[in-house]
Amino acid sequence: MLFQQLLNGLALGMAYALVAVGYSLVFGILRLVNFSHGAVYAFGAHAAAFLIGYSWGLLPAVLASVLLTGLLGVLIDRTSLRPLRKKHSPPIASLISTIGVSTILQNLLMIAMGSQKKSFPALFDFGMITIGTAKISWTQMIMFAISLVLLGVLSFIVHGTKIGLAMRGVEQNGKAASLMGIDNNFIVTFTFFLGGASAAIAGVLISGYYQVFYPTMGFMVGLKAFSAAVLGGIGALHGAVLGGLLIGVAESLAATWMGSAYRDSVAFLILILVLVVRPSGLFGRKGITKV
């Protein structure tokens, strides 16, 4: 039973990690918690389901959803965050702005698609595989593999490309990066696009796993992904991945041994315990302010 739930939790945790990476990317560049990210995740799932319903086919619909959701992330930055940065508004203004954007997106999804839960087509439903006494579905295996590959691609972009070097430069010192010829606005735009694209893929994978989607689906997943990012050390991509896996496994174990009503509370309990012991998260670094 333990091995079975570990497999289930790891598959789900990798999808959470994709959402958590979006939080970490934006926080690393702007030192901003983007609370609209959960609604962006929900938009990605709705866009894919809408296009699949119009006979686009699974792969074209997912690719189009990734593109549209990435552009939505860019639009959120351009319309609600960049004007605040230009006016040097306090960080709390940007935080409240992202909460407002989240509410607007959820209501727009309700108006366009309805507020009720709807069926999402099953992904990669090829049956089950037996590993010892545990069973794992092809959906879970492919979900884990896709998430792992995409997280590897994101890590390569950040740590192995010139634009990734520019992103790390802006993260460390935006003014110095600008003096070196880096276009900070472009880096922020690219970061929001990456965050939105990863959220769309996670939305498709999790919706296909549970075979359901609805406008407010991003609220709890967004909180769990944010918890995963904080748990691993927000701003650290590998921390977001580990945090997502821990949250996924904790949720799976709690649902089995304590009941599904407690699965969400256990994930946040682990977060609180870790932060009491290590406030910066598992891989976070303490900030040093020079005066």
GUDO-853258 format. One line per 10 residues: number of its first residue (from 1); their letters; for each residue x, y, z of N, C-alpha, C. Coordinates in Angstrom, 3 decimals. Example, Ala and Ser with C-alpha at 12.3 -4.5 7.8 and 13.67 -1.06 7.14 Angstrom:
<atoms>
1) AS) 13.190 -5.690 7.800 12.300 -4.500 7.800 13.200 -3.300 7.800  12.850 -2.250 7.080 13.670 -1.060 7.140 12.900 0.030 7.870
</atoms>
This chain:
<atoms>
1) MLFQQLLNGL) 0.831 -1.209 0.000 0.000 0.000 0.000 0.868 1.263 0.000  1.943 1.238 0.814 2.828 2.406 0.878 3.474 2.664 -0.472  3.967 1.596 -1.112 4.609 1.744 -2.417 3.620 2.257 -3.460  2.395 1.750 -3.388 1.350 2.193 -4.320 1.093 3.687 -4.193  0.979 4.158 -2.958 0.696 5.568 -2.745 1.895 6.456 -3.071  3.103 5.932 -2.880 4.290 6.682 -3.295 4.286 6.909 -4.804  3.941 5.877 -5.567 3.868 6.015 -7.025 2.809 7.035 -7.426  1.629 6.934 -6.799 0.562 7.887 -7.113 0.980 9.316 -6.771  1.610 9.477 -5.606 2.011 10.808 -5.154 3.105 11.418 -6.002  4.057 10.604 -6.458 5.144 11.123 -7.294 4.620 11.612 -8.638
11) ALGMAYALVA) 3.681 10.882 -9.225 3.110 11.302 -10.510 2.375 12.630 -10.365  1.571 12.745 -9.299 0.831 13.986 -9.073 1.769 15.121 -8.666  2.788 14.787 -7.877 3.729 15.797 -7.409 4.523 16.444 -8.517  4.837 15.698 -9.571 5.571 16.285 -10.689 4.733 17.331 -11.402  3.429 17.102 -11.485 2.556 18.110 -12.095 2.466 19.347 -11.202  2.388 19.151 -9.891 2.427 20.285 -8.978 3.734 21.071 -9.141  4.824 20.335 -9.360 6.124 20.984 -9.520 6.135 21.912 -10.727  5.436 21.525 -11.810 5.374 22.395 -12.989 4.705 23.723 -12.657  3.658 23.680 -11.838 2.991 24.920 -11.434 3.887 25.701 -10.478  4.545 24.989 -9.556 5.412 25.648 -8.571 6.578 26.358 -9.237
21) VGYSLVFGIL) 7.076 25.802 -10.347 8.181 26.435 -11.072 7.781 27.825 -11.549  6.517 27.991 -11.957 6.051 29.304 -12.391 6.133 30.323 -11.273  5.750 29.929 -10.061 5.888 30.828 -8.911 7.357 31.187 -8.681  8.230 30.183 -8.744 9.647 30.410 -8.458 10.304 31.297 -9.503  9.937 31.113 -10.780 10.524 31.931 -11.837 10.184 33.406 -11.637  8.906 33.697 -11.417 8.480 35.089 -11.264 9.050 35.686 -9.985  9.044 34.918 -8.901 9.574 35.438 -7.648 11.080 35.694 -7.761  11.773 34.820 -8.470 13.209 35.005 -8.615 13.567 36.290 -9.339  12.766 36.669 -10.336 13.058 37.869 -11.122 12.529 39.125 -10.445  11.277 39.090 -9.974 10.599 40.298 -9.490 10.445 40.359 -7.981
31) RLVNFSHGAV) 10.800 39.282 -7.273 10.518 39.197 -5.835 9.032 39.444 -5.577  8.211 38.810 -6.422 6.759 38.981 -6.368 6.098 37.612 -6.369  5.147 37.410 -5.468 4.330 36.200 -5.480 3.138 36.452 -6.392  3.090 35.738 -7.506 2.067 35.950 -8.521 0.856 35.077 -8.208  -0.106 35.630 -7.455 -1.260 34.843 -7.055 -2.285 34.670 -8.182  -2.024 35.195 -9.352 -2.893 34.910 -10.499 -2.482 33.622 -11.206  -1.405 32.996 -10.732 -0.864 31.827 -11.429 -1.843 30.653 -11.413  -2.602 30.487 -10.324 -3.586 29.411 -10.274 -4.683 29.590 -11.315  -5.130 30.824 -11.524 -6.147 31.091 -12.545 -5.577 30.886 -13.946  -4.291 31.194 -14.132 -3.636 30.941 -15.420 -3.605 29.447 -15.696
41) YAFGAHAAAF) -3.319 28.658 -14.676 -3.341 27.197 -14.785 -4.729 26.708 -15.230  -5.787 27.263 -14.615 -7.148 26.882 -14.986 -7.457 27.288 -16.427  -6.977 28.460 -16.839 -7.190 28.914 -18.222 -6.559 27.932 -19.208  -5.367 27.436 -18.898 -4.707 26.487 -19.793 -5.520 25.230 -19.996  -6.104 24.702 -18.907 -6.927 23.507 -19.018 -8.186 23.783 -19.838  -8.820 24.941 -19.612 -10.033 25.290 -20.360 -9.740 25.504 -21.844  -8.620 26.153 -22.139 -8.275 26.385 -23.543 -8.062 25.069 -24.275  -7.357 24.129 -23.626 -7.120 22.830 -24.255 -8.433 22.076 -24.462  -9.306 22.072 -23.439 -10.581 21.368 -23.555 -11.455 21.993 -24.640  -11.453 23.313 -24.733 -12.246 24.004 -25.751 -11.784 23.618 -27.156
51) LIGYSWGLLP) -10.474 23.603 -27.376 -9.950 23.281 -28.698 -10.115 21.804 -29.034  -9.986 20.935 -28.029 -10.241 19.514 -28.266 -11.697 19.304 -28.664  -12.607 20.056 -28.051 -14.023 19.965 -28.387 -14.326 20.380 -29.818  -13.449 21.209 -30.395 -13.612 21.625 -31.786 -12.772 20.785 -32.735  -12.449 19.565 -32.295 -11.778 18.552 -33.130 -10.404 18.983 -33.602  -9.673 19.677 -32.749 -8.291 20.033 -33.091 -7.357 18.846 -32.966  -7.743 17.876 -32.172 -6.823 16.797 -31.852 -6.055 17.145 -30.584  -5.603 16.115 -29.873 -4.989 16.326 -28.571 -3.715 17.161 -28.648  -2.759 16.762 -29.481 -1.470 17.459 -29.512 -1.595 18.899 -30.008  -2.287 19.165 -31.143 -2.442 20.568 -31.567 -3.161 21.422 -30.530
61) AVLASVLLTG) -4.172 20.843 -29.864 -4.911 21.607 -28.856 -4.019 21.947 -27.673  -3.200 20.993 -27.240 -2.307 21.253 -26.102 -1.260 22.296 -26.473  -0.678 22.177 -27.653 0.334 23.148 -28.091 -0.261 24.551 -28.192  -1.469 24.647 -28.761 -2.129 25.952 -28.859 -2.452 26.497 -27.472  -2.857 25.610 -26.564 -3.148 26.037 -25.190 -1.895 26.563 -24.503  -0.769 25.891 -24.713 0.492 26.338 -24.119 0.855 27.735 -24.628  0.708 27.944 -25.933 1.017 29.242 -26.521 0.083 30.329 -25.988  -1.222 30.048 -25.976 -2.198 31.039 -25.523 -2.008 31.376 -24.041  -1.716 30.357 -23.240 -1.557 30.592 -21.804 -0.266 31.348 -21.520  0.785 31.040 -22.283 2.014 31.819 -22.154 1.788 33.280 -22.493
71) LLGVLIDRTS) 1.022 33.526 -23.547 0.706 34.907 -23.937 -0.190 35.578 -22.897  -1.056 34.796 -22.250 -1.869 35.354 -21.172 -0.983 35.830 -20.022  0.042 35.036 -19.697 0.979 35.469 -18.666 1.652 36.781 -19.024  2.037 36.920 -20.300 2.644 38.168 -20.775 1.653 39.316 -20.658  0.389 39.055 -21.031 -0.642 40.095 -20.973 -0.867 40.555 -19.531  -0.862 39.624 -18.598 -1.040 39.991 -17.188 0.075 40.926 -16.746  1.303 40.600 -17.129 2.419 41.472 -16.751 2.298 42.844 -17.399  1.972 42.875 -18.696 1.921 44.152 -19.417 0.821 45.070 -18.889  -0.309 44.505 -18.535 -1.463 45.343 -18.186 -1.554 45.682 -16.703  -1.106 44.785 -15.826 -1.348 45.008 -14.398 -0.094 45.129 -13.545
81) LRPLRKKHSP) 1.053 44.705 -14.056 2.260 44.737 -13.226 3.313 45.723 -13.726  3.519 45.779 -15.039 4.530 46.706 -15.555 4.206 48.168 -15.227  2.941 48.609 -15.354 2.649 50.005 -14.970 2.989 50.295 -13.500  2.800 49.304 -12.633 3.140 49.493 -11.224 4.654 49.576 -11.033  5.398 48.790 -11.800 6.860 48.851 -11.694 7.379 50.205 -12.158  6.776 50.743 -13.226 7.215 52.043 -13.730 6.982 53.147 -12.704  5.923 53.017 -11.913 5.621 54.033 -10.903 6.293 53.738 -9.566  7.099 52.655 -9.535 7.819 52.259 -8.315 6.853 52.069 -7.143  5.746 51.403 -7.437 4.748 51.137 -6.407 5.300 50.133 -5.394  4.793 50.155 -4.175 5.257 49.183 -3.180 4.872 47.759 -3.576
91) PIASLISTIG) 5.620 46.757 -3.119 5.339 45.361 -3.511 3.923 44.908 -3.198  3.329 45.435 -2.130 1.977 45.020 -1.760 0.974 45.392 -2.843  1.234 46.462 -3.600 0.326 46.867 -4.681 0.313 45.810 -5.785  1.491 45.316 -6.142 1.568 44.269 -7.165 0.922 42.987 -6.679  1.120 42.662 -5.406 0.521 41.448 -4.844 -0.999 41.510 -4.908  -1.568 42.634 -4.504 -3.024 42.800 -4.547 -3.515 42.778 -5.991  -2.726 43.341 -6.899 -3.100 43.340 -8.312 -3.221 41.921 -8.858  -2.283 41.038 -8.488 -2.355 39.653 -8.982 -3.562 38.924 -8.406  -3.941 39.234 -7.165 -5.146 38.626 -6.587 -6.380 39.079 -7.362  -6.421 40.379 -7.711 -7.530 40.886 -8.508 -7.598 40.254 -9.882
101) VSTILQNLLM) -6.444 40.099 -10.524 -6.403 39.453 -11.845 -6.908 38.020 -11.759  -6.537 37.313 -10.687 -7.004 35.940 -10.499 -8.525 35.874 -10.447  -9.138 36.780 -9.692 -10.595 36.796 -9.585 -11.249 37.121 -10.926  -10.665 38.069 -11.654 -11.209 38.440 -12.966 -11.146 37.262 -13.929  -10.017 36.562 -13.957 -9.876 35.417 -14.863 -10.870 34.313 -14.527  -11.035 34.026 -13.245 -11.981 32.990 -12.846 -13.399 33.349 -13.282  -13.781 34.605 -13.109 -15.130 35.011 -13.505 -15.303 35.005 -15.020  -14.269 35.385 -15.754 -14.347 35.315 -17.213 -14.506 33.875 -17.690  -13.815 32.946 -17.036 -13.967 31.529 -17.390 -15.384 31.046 -17.093  -15.959 31.512 -15.981 -17.336 31.143 -15.656 -18.310 31.664 -16.703
111) IAMGSQKKSF) -18.089 32.910 -17.144 -18.976 33.501 -18.152 -18.849 32.763 -19.482  -17.621 32.431 -19.862 -17.388 31.828 -21.168 -17.709 30.341 -21.213  -17.397 29.612 -20.128 -17.491 28.147 -20.157 -18.501 27.578 -19.163  -19.077 28.428 -18.311 -19.986 27.932 -17.286 -19.244 27.606 -16.004  -19.969 27.611 -14.892 -19.337 27.403 -13.588 -19.319 25.944 -13.149  -20.044 25.069 -13.829 -20.137 23.689 -13.395 -18.901 22.888 -13.818  -18.709 21.762 -13.135 -17.606 20.871 -13.495 -17.930 20.155 -14.797  -16.923 20.008 -15.646 -17.103 19.371 -16.949 -16.072 18.267 -17.133  -16.404 17.332 -17.979 -15.538 16.176 -18.204 -14.391 16.537 -19.137  -13.185 16.162 -18.752 -11.990 16.355 -19.578 -11.601 14.994 -20.158
121) PALFDFGMIT) -11.240 14.946 -21.439 -10.892 13.640 -22.034 -9.704 12.987 -21.342  -9.776 11.674 -21.184 -8.686 10.928 -20.554 -7.446 10.962 -21.455  -6.298 11.108 -20.833 -5.043 11.149 -21.571 -4.286 9.833 -21.396  -3.792 9.292 -22.483 -2.910 8.112 -22.450 -3.530 6.968 -21.647  -4.791 6.687 -21.881 -5.487 5.643 -21.130 -5.206 4.290 -21.779  -4.031 3.725 -21.437 -3.598 2.466 -22.039 -3.619 1.309 -21.051  -4.321 1.474 -19.929 -4.397 0.394 -18.962 -3.417 0.576 -17.816  -3.152 -0.531 -17.123 -2.343 -0.512 -15.915 -1.083 -1.357 -16.092  -0.074 -1.035 -15.295 1.165 -1.812 -15.225 1.334 -2.268 -13.784  1.683 -3.533 -13.587 1.884 -4.067 -12.249 3.368 -4.060 -11.909
131) IGTAKISWTQ) 3.717 -3.428 -10.788 5.097 -3.396 -10.298 5.080 -4.012 -8.903  5.456 -5.283 -8.811 5.355 -5.986 -7.544 3.891 -6.138 -7.162  3.529 -5.594 -6.023 2.131 -5.651 -5.589 1.376 -4.356 -5.902  2.075 -3.386 -6.482 1.449 -2.089 -6.784 1.076 -2.015 -8.261  0.085 -1.204 -8.532 -0.340 -0.970 -9.903 -0.253 0.517 -10.216  0.258 0.820 -11.387 0.351 2.207 -11.828 -0.165 2.292 -13.255  -0.910 3.335 -13.530 -1.496 3.464 -14.858 -0.502 4.111 -15.816  -0.723 3.866 -17.102 0.098 4.522 -18.119 -0.047 6.037 -18.037  -1.240 6.485 -17.652 -1.458 7.929 -17.512 -0.497 8.515 -16.493  -0.342 7.849 -15.354 0.562 8.335 -14.311 2.019 8.306 -14.779
141) MIMFAISLVL) 2.406 7.227 -15.446 3.790 7.108 -15.903 4.132 8.179 -16.931  3.252 8.363 -17.906 3.512 9.360 -18.951 3.441 10.764 -18.364  2.526 10.966 -17.421 2.414 12.257 -16.737 3.726 12.582 -16.012  4.288 11.605 -15.317 5.559 11.797 -14.614 6.673 12.083 -15.612  6.718 11.300 -16.701 7.802 11.451 -17.685 7.743 12.805 -18.383  6.542 13.239 -18.779 6.395 14.530 -19.452 6.802 15.663 -18.516  6.353 15.589 -17.270 6.706 16.630 -16.303 8.209 16.674 -16.080  8.832 15.503 -15.978 10.275 15.440 -15.747 11.041 16.055 -16.911  10.636 15.718 -18.136 11.309 16.260 -19.323 11.147 17.778 -19.387  9.936 18.257 -19.151 9.687 19.693 -19.239 10.432 20.466 -18.158
151) LGVLSFIVHG) 10.511 19.885 -16.963 11.282 20.532 -15.905 12.764 20.555 -16.262  13.240 19.492 -16.925 14.619 19.491 -17.401 14.857 20.565 -18.448  13.887 20.756 -19.345 14.009 21.806 -20.364 14.053 23.183 -19.713  13.180 23.418 -18.748 13.175 24.705 -18.048 14.497 24.946 -17.321  15.020 23.900 -16.699 16.296 24.029 -15.994 17.417 24.346 -16.972  17.384 23.716 -18.152 18.410 23.992 -19.165 18.316 25.429 -19.662  17.077 25.915 -19.878 16.902 27.292 -20.337 17.490 28.270 -19.326  17.229 28.030 -18.043 17.680 28.956 -17.003 19.188 28.865 -16.786  19.743 27.658 -16.837 21.149 27.474 -16.457 22.089 27.202 -17.627  21.543 26.995 -18.832 22.416 26.617 -19.934 22.298 27.462 -21.189
161) TKIGLAMRGV) 21.575 28.567 -21.140 21.420 29.410 -22.322 21.755 30.862 -21.975  21.952 31.674 -23.024 22.269 33.089 -22.798 21.095 33.825 -22.162  19.885 33.502 -22.607 18.740 34.185 -22.010 18.573 33.767 -20.549  18.929 32.518 -20.241 18.913 32.086 -18.849 19.947 32.822 -18.020  21.121 33.072 -18.626 22.150 33.855 -17.938 21.641 35.271 -17.658  20.929 35.831 -18.647 20.345 37.162 -18.451 19.294 37.140 -17.341  18.502 36.074 -17.283 17.491 35.954 -16.226 18.151 35.908 -14.849  19.238 35.164 -14.737 19.928 35.080 -13.450 20.608 36.398 -13.103  21.043 37.120 -14.146 21.627 38.431 -13.899 20.603 39.418 -13.378  19.416 39.422 -13.987 18.335 40.306 -13.528 17.907 39.922 -12.118
171) EQNGKAASLM) 17.896 38.620 -11.832 17.518 38.158 -10.495 18.480 38.688 -9.434  19.783 38.677 -9.733 20.777 39.091 -8.749 20.831 40.603 -8.588  20.791 41.318 -9.716 20.871 42.782 -9.638 20.321 43.367 -10.928  19.066 43.796 -10.884 18.406 44.300 -12.084 19.058 45.536 -12.656  19.498 46.460 -11.792 20.120 47.690 -12.278 21.451 47.404 -12.958  22.259 46.544 -12.349 23.541 46.197 -12.950 23.341 45.460 -14.270  22.336 44.577 -14.335 22.053 43.861 -15.571 21.649 44.831 -16.681  20.837 45.839 -16.323 20.433 46.842 -17.299 21.636 47.626 -17.820  22.580 47.944 -16.946 23.791 48.661 -17.361 24.664 47.825 -18.287  24.552 46.509 -18.178 25.309 45.601 -19.050 24.613 45.348 -20.384
181) GIDNNFIVTF) 23.486 46.042 -20.626 22.801 45.926 -21.916 21.651 44.936 -21.945  21.270 44.392 -20.801 20.158 43.437 -20.750 18.841 44.204 -20.693  17.911 43.805 -21.532 16.580 44.414 -21.542 15.741 43.758 -20.444  15.629 44.432 -19.313 14.922 43.846 -18.170 13.461 43.547 -18.476  12.811 44.433 -19.228 11.403 44.215 -19.549 11.213 42.962 -20.388  12.122 42.728 -21.327 12.021 41.510 -22.146 12.224 40.268 -21.285  13.168 40.320 -20.358 13.423 39.171 -19.487 12.196 38.870 -18.637  11.557 39.916 -18.111 10.347 39.721 -17.307 9.244 39.123 -18.172  9.081 39.640 -19.405 8.066 39.118 -20.323 8.319 37.648 -20.629  9.561 37.301 -20.896 9.914 35.907 -21.197 9.650 35.015 -19.987
191) TFFLGGASAA) 9.926 35.516 -18.806 9.692 34.745 -17.584 8.212 34.460 -17.387  7.374 35.468 -17.608 5.935 35.260 -17.482 5.431 34.285 -18.539  6.017 34.323 -19.730 5.612 33.368 -20.770 5.962 31.944 -20.357  7.167 31.740 -19.842 7.569 30.406 -19.389 6.659 29.913 -18.267  6.364 30.801 -17.312 5.494 30.419 -16.209 4.104 30.023 -16.686  3.538 30.809 -17.614 2.216 30.495 -18.140 2.207 29.207 -18.939  3.238 28.974 -19.746 3.316 27.757 -20.554 3.409 26.518 -19.667  4.230 26.580 -18.621 4.354 25.424 -17.721 3.053 25.177 -16.967  2.346 26.252 -16.603 1.062 26.093 -15.918 0.029 25.441 -16.835  0.050 25.789 -18.123 -0.896 25.195 -19.071 -0.670 23.692 -19.196
201) IAGVLISGYY) 0.590 23.289 -19.287 0.894 21.863 -19.399 0.439 21.130 -18.137  0.703 21.725 -16.973 0.246 21.115 -15.720 -1.275 21.026 -15.678  -1.959 22.073 -16.166 -3.417 22.057 -16.177 -3.976 20.934 -17.034  -3.363 20.710 -18.193 -3.807 19.620 -19.072 -3.549 18.269 -18.417  -2.358 18.095 -17.834 -2.001 16.806 -17.234 -2.906 16.471 -16.042  -3.119 17.436 -15.151 -3.931 17.163 -13.963 -5.404 17.001 -14.336  -5.888 17.792 -15.294 -7.284 17.637 -15.745 -7.488 16.289 -16.409  -6.500 15.858 -17.204 -6.595 14.537 -17.824 -6.502 13.410 -16.811  -5.761 13.639 -15.746 -5.608 12.623 -14.698 -6.915 12.428 -13.935  -7.546 13.539 -13.532 -8.814 13.454 -12.808 -10.021 13.455 -13.747
211) QVFYPTMGFM) -9.815 13.775 -15.015 -10.847 13.816 -16.052 -11.968 14.799 -15.698  -11.580 15.946 -15.162 -12.551 16.986 -14.841 -11.835 18.335 -14.840  -12.574 19.397 -15.192 -12.036 20.751 -15.118 -13.174 21.720 -14.843  -12.844 22.865 -14.213 -13.842 23.863 -13.838 -13.111 25.173 -13.540  -13.807 26.313 -13.561 -13.119 27.616 -13.483 -12.302 27.840 -12.225  -12.745 27.310 -11.083 -12.031 27.564 -9.822 -11.020 26.460 -9.488  -10.707 25.622 -10.450 -9.797 24.502 -10.191 -8.387 24.966 -9.827  -8.049 26.197 -10.191 -6.703 26.682 -9.922 -6.498 27.196 -8.515  -7.592 27.359 -7.742 -7.438 27.940 -6.409 -6.622 27.027 -5.493  -7.083 25.783 -5.296 -6.390 24.891 -4.382 -5.062 24.422 -4.961
221) VGLKAFSAAV) -5.034 24.130 -6.260 -3.774 23.714 -6.878 -2.748 24.838 -6.796  -3.211 26.081 -6.997 -2.301 27.215 -6.884 -1.718 27.344 -5.486  -2.557 27.149 -4.463 -2.066 27.206 -3.086 -1.066 26.088 -2.813  -1.364 24.885 -3.319 -0.447 23.762 -3.105 0.876 23.991 -3.831  0.797 24.513 -5.059 2.023 24.782 -5.805 2.838 25.886 -5.151  2.156 26.909 -4.649 2.863 27.957 -3.914 3.522 27.385 -2.667  2.795 26.505 -1.969 3.363 25.843 -0.798 4.581 25.010 -1.181  4.497 24.337 -2.327 5.626 23.536 -2.788 6.837 24.418 -3.078  6.586 25.583 -3.709 7.682 26.500 -4.013 8.325 27.029 -2.740  7.502 27.389 -1.751 8.029 27.895 -0.475 8.731 26.779 0.287
231) LGGIGALHGA) 8.159 25.592 0.240 8.732 24.443 0.936 10.140 24.138 0.422  10.306 24.177 -0.906 11.619 23.892 -1.474 12.571 25.069 -1.416  12.043 26.274 -1.175 12.864 27.485 -1.196 12.499 28.295 -2.422  11.545 29.203 -2.274 11.002 29.911 -3.429 12.103 30.693 -4.142  12.136 30.549 -5.452 13.211 31.120 -6.261 14.186 30.068 -6.744  14.186 28.887 -6.131 15.070 27.789 -6.531 14.251 26.757 -7.299  14.592 26.515 -8.566 13.809 25.602 -9.391 13.853 24.180 -8.851  15.035 23.712 -8.468 15.125 22.351 -7.945 14.368 22.238 -6.623  14.297 23.317 -5.860 13.505 23.313 -4.642 12.022 23.188 -4.929  11.556 23.871 -5.998 10.151 23.775 -6.383 9.794 22.354 -6.793
241) VLGGLLIGVA) 10.716 21.680 -7.482 10.471 20.297 -7.912 10.355 19.382 -6.690  11.311 19.488 -5.778 11.270 18.645 -4.584 10.041 18.962 -3.741  9.711 20.246 -3.606 8.525 20.620 -2.860 7.263 20.042 -3.472  7.169 20.079 -4.798 6.010 19.503 -5.477 5.888 18.006 -5.227  7.018 17.304 -5.271 6.993 15.859 -5.020 6.562 15.564 -3.584  7.075 16.335 -2.620 6.705 16.113 -1.222 5.221 16.375 -0.994  4.711 17.453 -1.592 3.283 17.765 -1.443 2.430 16.664 -2.079  2.831 16.200 -3.266 2.074 15.147 -3.953 2.042 13.850 -3.156  3.181 13.442 -2.615 3.237 12.207 -1.826 2.436 12.354 -0.539  2.569 13.514 0.132 1.820 13.741 1.371 0.319 13.699 1.117
251) ESLAATWMGS) -0.114 14.291 0.012 -1.538 14.304 -0.326 -2.047 12.890 -0.582  -1.248 12.113 -1.311 -1.657 10.750 -1.634 -1.740 9.877 -0.387  -0.753 9.986 0.503 -0.761 9.192 1.736 -1.906 9.607 2.657  -2.157 10.905 2.745 -3.230 11.387 3.611 -4.594 10.918 3.121  -4.789 10.941 1.798 -6.075 10.512 1.243 -6.334 9.039 1.523  -5.261 8.245 1.588 -5.424 6.804 1.817 -5.677 6.474 3.278  -4.908 7.065 4.177 -4.944 6.657 5.576 -5.785 7.563 6.467  -6.101 8.770 6.008 -6.891 9.681 6.847 -8.219 10.063 6.201  -8.370 9.766 4.924 -9.575 10.146 4.206 -9.325 11.342 3.309  -10.059 11.419 2.214 -9.829 12.469 1.218 -10.116 13.861 1.770
261) AYRDSVAFLI) -10.913 13.950 2.841 -11.240 15.265 3.402 -10.021 15.939 4.028  -8.993 15.135 4.366 -7.823 15.684 5.052 -6.604 15.828 4.139  -6.749 15.500 2.864 -5.582 15.487 1.987 -4.974 16.878 1.822  -5.797 17.903 1.770 -5.279 19.260 1.584 -4.622 19.786 2.860  -5.229 19.529 4.011 -4.703 20.064 5.262 -3.341 19.469 5.617  -3.110 18.202 5.280 -1.827 17.570 5.592 -0.696 18.240 4.826  -0.946 18.588 3.560 0.089 19.250 2.761 0.508 20.573 3.394  -0.465 21.337 3.878 -0.136 22.629 4.485 0.471 22.456 5.878  0.107 21.384 6.563 0.712 21.106 7.866 2.211 20.835 7.706  2.574 20.066 6.679 3.989 19.807 6.410 4.717 21.107 6.103
271) LILVLVVRPS) 4.077 21.973 5.324 4.683 23.265 5.002 4.971 24.066 6.267  4.004 24.129 7.167 4.179 24.898 8.402 5.318 24.328 9.240  5.366 23.005 9.356 6.410 22.367 10.157 7.800 22.645 9.598  7.919 22.560 8.276 9.228 22.811 7.655 9.643 24.265 7.843  8.705 25.185 7.683 9.042 26.603 7.799 9.355 27.008 9.236  8.776 26.300 10.204 9.129 26.574 11.602 10.595 26.212 11.842  11.017 25.088 11.249 12.397 24.632 11.433 13.357 25.397 10.531  12.943 25.629 9.271 13.814 26.298 8.291 12.980 27.310 7.511  12.874 28.540 7.965 11.987 29.533 7.333 12.287 29.804 5.865  13.532 29.631 5.437 13.870 29.907 4.040 13.557 28.740 3.114
281) GLFGRKGITK) 13.011 27.639 3.647 12.723 26.473 2.832 13.916 25.537 2.764  13.730 24.403 2.095 14.772 23.378 2.078 16.026 23.838 1.351  15.861 24.572 0.237 17.014 25.013 -0.552 17.104 26.529 -0.647  16.293 27.234 0.124 16.316 28.690 0.081 17.537 29.248 0.787  17.903 30.470 0.414 19.022 31.156 1.039 18.518 32.387 1.763  19.100 32.663 2.900 18.723 33.862 3.639 19.174 35.100 2.895  18.277 36.065 2.812 18.620 37.314 2.137 19.589 38.148 2.959  20.534 38.775 2.302 21.519 39.635 2.973 21.349 41.046 2.418  21.018 41.967 3.291 20.810 43.350 2.872 22.040 44.178 3.221  22.661 44.784 2.208 23.841 45.613 2.444 23.416 47.061 2.649
291) V) 23.973 47.715 3.655 23.615 49.105 3.926 24.879 49.950 3.975
</atoms>
